[in-house]
């Protein structure tokens, strides 16, 4: 190997993506990748050990490990938000033979990956008027809703992680208010993630159909986009309106003139409907600041490995 050997991981609520890469002078070269179903393991250490075994490596061969995790990281530990797993950086390092391990919030990892994206991995929903080195927003719906910010500091963007998916949900019209009322009975405090996520799409679909059972979000998306099912289309459009409004709120919060990047597993699956204009309309419906919101560039990230690329970038930096 001519450069340090890096291991990156993107740990979500349902799956984990892992990759080995070599850090060379000008770039990071991926040597191999694997995807694992979290349901097959009782903890992340088992996933990590399996990956190294599948790659034919011991942990002592790896120079740096970075793991993006869906949950808040504190003191080198994180409780995964949508899994009964807790990760400890020191314990994971010991489990694989001593390689240093860094834990990041999953959308902090995704935000680190923005600079690694190829131009074709972005689909523009709103061109806006981009400003160099201005703040950027990265958010995405999947099992939950992740949010991170990028702020220019010195010679590069620094990433600010958070738990924006747990902000309170703000209904924009009577239908959304009725949805919030229904969710309040179930959850008490209604947060953005209850609505803007894969499970949120299923909840919207069940709410509009006035039934208790929730269908699979992927099946709802297929019914809307492939079969033009009226009820599924209504659910997708309401979901997109909520998604756009939330993205616009976060963009105003950080003045994201550098760009808004909509990532996560849901957006690429709904891309034809996102491009129809409902997302941008809700994004820009900001009253006295509507003209300002129209100047924020908005892009959908179609690269599903964004978090993995970001974890490798952070490992290389470490």
N, C-alpha and C positions, 0 to 999 in steps of 0.2 A: 504494500500500500504506500502511495506517495504522499498521503495526507492523513489527518486524523479520521478515525472511523466513528461515525455518528449514528445514533439510534433515535428515531423520532416516533412518537405515538400520538394518535388522536382517539381518545377514549370518550365515546358518547353513551347515550342511554341504552342503545341496543347493539352496537357493534364497536369494534376497535380496529383501526388501521395502523399498521406498523411498517417502518421502512428502515433499511440500513443505507447509509450514504457515506461517500468520501468527500471530505472538505478539501477542495483544491484552491489554488490562489484566487481565481476569479469567480468560481462557482462551486455549487454543491452537486455532486453527481450521485444519483440514486442507483444503488447496486441491486436492490431487491425489495419487494413489498409483499405483505400478506394482509388479509382481512379475516377477522375472527368474530364469531357470534358470541356475545357475552353470556348468553344463556348456557353455554357449554362449560363455563368455568365458575369456580366459587370465589374468585378474587382476581385482582389484576396481576399479582405476582405470578400466578399460574399462566396467565396469558403471555407475560414477558418471558418466562422460562421456556414455554412452548415455542415461541417465536425464535429465540436464540437456538434452541435445539433444531428446529426446522431449517434454520440458516446454517447449521453446522458450526456454531460459534459458542464460546464461553463468554461470560460477562467480562473476563479480564482482557478480552480482545477489543472491547469497546472503549473509546476515549471519552465520550460524553453522551448522556441520555437526556432527552427532554420529552415530557408527557403533557399533552393538553388534556385537561379533565373537565367534564361538565360539573362544576361546583366551585365554591370559593376556596382559594388556597390561603392557608395561614400557617406560618411557622413550619413550612415543609410538609404539611399534612392537608388532606382534603377529603371530605365526605362527598361521594358522588351523589349528585342531586337526585337522579332517577334510577339509582341502583343501590342495593344494600352493601356497598363496598366503601372501605376507607383506605386511602393510600398514604404511605409514609415514605418520604424520599430516602431516609437513611436505611429503613428496613428493606426497601426495594434494592438499594445499592448492595446491601449485604447478600440478598437473595441471588444476585447475578455475579457475585465475585468481586465487588468493590468499585465498579464504574460509577462515577458521580452522576446523580440523578437530580434533575430540576423539574418541579411541577409547576404548570401554568394553568390558569383558567382556560377552558377550551376556546373561548372567543378571544382571549388574549393571544393564544396560539394562532388562531385564524387571522388576527390582525397582523401578526408577524409575517404571515404568508402573502399579504397583498403585493409586496414588491416582487415576489417570485412568479406572479401570474403572467402568462402569455396574453397578448392583446385579444386573441380569439376566445379567451376564457371570460370575457366581459360582454354583456349585452346591455346596451344603454336604453334606459326607460325615459330619462330626461337629460338632455345634453347640459343644460345649465350654463354657468359661466365659471369654470374652474379657476381657482386661485392657487398658485404654487405655494407649497409649504403651509397652507391653511389646514385647520383641523379636519380629520376624516372620521367617519362613522362606519363601523362594521357591525352588522347585526344579521341574525338568521334564525328562522324557525325550523325546528326539527322535532325531536322528542320534547324539547322545551324551547325557550327563546333565549339566545345568547346575544350579548351586546358588549362591544368594546370600542374604545376611542383611540385615535392616533394623533399625537400632538408633536409638532416639529420642535426638536431640542438640539441645538448645535449643528450637527451635520447629518441628522437622520431623524426619522419618526420614532418617538417613544410610545409605547403602548400603555394605556390605562384600562385595567380590567374592572369589571363591576358585576352586579347582579340585576341588570336592567329589566330582565324578564319578570322580576318580582315587583315592579312598579305597579301602582293601582291602575286598573283599566278605566278609561274615560270614555263612556258612550258618546257617539256623535249625533245620534238621531233616536227616534222613538223605538225602532226595531232593535237597535243596539242596547238601548235602556232595558227593554223587555228581556233581551238575552242576559244582560248583567243581573237582572232581578232573579232570573231562573238559576243562574250560576251561584248567586249569593245564598240561595237556599241550600245548595250542595256544599259550598266551600267556605261560607262566611265572607271573608275579605276576597274580592275578585281581583286577581292580578292579570297583567297583560298576557302572561304565559298560558293562562286558562283559555284564552281566546286565540292568540297568535302562536300556534304550534300545530304539529300534526294532530295530537289529541284534541286541540281546540277546533280544528276543522270538523272532526267527528262530532264534537259537542254542538257546533253550529248546525250541522246537518240534522242531528236528532232534534234540536230545538225547533227548527223550521218545520220538521215533519211531525212535531208534537208526539214524539215517542221516547221511550226510555232507553231502548237499545241504541248503541253507537256502532256504526259500520267502520270498517277499516278505512283510514284516510286515503290510502293509495287507491282503494276501490272507488271512493267518492270522486277522486280526481279523474280516474279513467272514465267513470260514468259521465262526468261533466264534459271532458274534452273529446272523448272518442264517441260517445253515444248521444251527446247533447241532451242528456236527461235534465228535465226542467228543475227538479228539486235539487239535484247535485250542482247544477249551474248556479242556482240561487245561493246555495251554501258557499260555493267557491267565491262568488262575487262579494258576498258579505265578509267572508274571511279576508279577501284582498283589500276591501275598503278599510277594515280594521288594521290590517298590516301596514297599509300606506299611511294611515293617520298616525300610528305609533312611530313609524320611521321618521315622519316629518317632525313629530314632537322631539325625538332624540336629536335630530339634525339641528333644530333650533337651539336645543340646550347647549350644543358645543359649537354652533356656527360652522357647520361642516361644509365650508366652501371648497375644501379640498376633495370632496366626493363622499357619497354614501354608497356603500358596498353591501348589497343584499345577498347573503350567503345562506348556508344551511341546506338541508335536504329537501325542503318543500318547494322553494321558489323555482328551481329548474324544472320540476314536474308540472308547475302551473304556468310556465313561461308564456305560452300563447295567450292565456287570459290576462297575465300581468301586462303584456304588451298592448292589450286592447284599450288601456287608458285608465281603468279604475284605480289602480295603485297610484299613479301620478296625480289624479284628481284629488284623492284623499290626502296624499302627501302634501299637496299645495293648499288645501283648505284650511288656512291659518289666519283668517280674518285680516287684521291690519298688517300682518306679516306675509300675506300671500305672495306679494311681489318678491320678497326676500327668499321665500321657500322655492320659488321658480328658478332662482339662480344657483341652487345646489345641484351639482351633477349626481345622477342616480344610476347605478349599474347593478345588474344581476350577475353574480359570480356563478358560472356553470361548472367550475372545477370542483368536484366533490372532495378532492384531497387538500383543500385549502388549509385546514387545520394541521394536517400531516406536514405539508410544505413549511408551514409556519413553525412547527415544532423542530424540524430539521434546521431551519434558519436560526432559531433561538439556541439550539445545541451548538451550531457552528460559532455563534457569537460567544457562547460560554467557553 
